[in-house]
C-alpha cells in the first residue's frame, strides 16, 4: 500500500513538472520587450524611432544607420516587417569594413491609433535577427 501511494505521488509530480517544463510557446517580439543586441559585426545609431503624432493619411519614413565593425564586408540579407503598413528599403551592396549605410523604414499612417512596429534585420553570418522599432500615434483626420 505504501509503495502504491508513493508511485501515485511520483506519477502526479512527474505530470506536474512535465506540464510546466513542456511550455514552448514563444511570444512575438514587441516594442516593449525587444532590445537591440550589440554584435561584433555591426553597430546602430539607434534601435527605435518614435514619430510622435502623425496626421492620418500622411506616410512617414525614418532612416536607421548601421556601421560595419568587422574586417570583412557585411551584407544585409533581408529586412522583414510585421505588417503591410510598414515597408523597408536597404542596399543590396556589401557594407565595407568601417563603412555605414542606412535602412529606411516607411510607415503608411492610414489607420488611426497608436502603433509599435518591429522590423527584423537579418545580417550575413548571423542566425538571429537584429530588431528595429518604430512607434507613434496616428491622429484622425480633421473635418
Secondary structure, DSSP 8 states (H G I E B T S, - for coil): -HHHHHHHHHHHHHHHHHHHHT--------TTT------SSEEES-SEEEEEEEETT--EEEEEEEEE-SSS-B-EEEEE-SSTTEEEEE--S-B-TT-EEEEEEEE---S-EEEEEEEEEEETT-SS-EEEEEEEEEE----
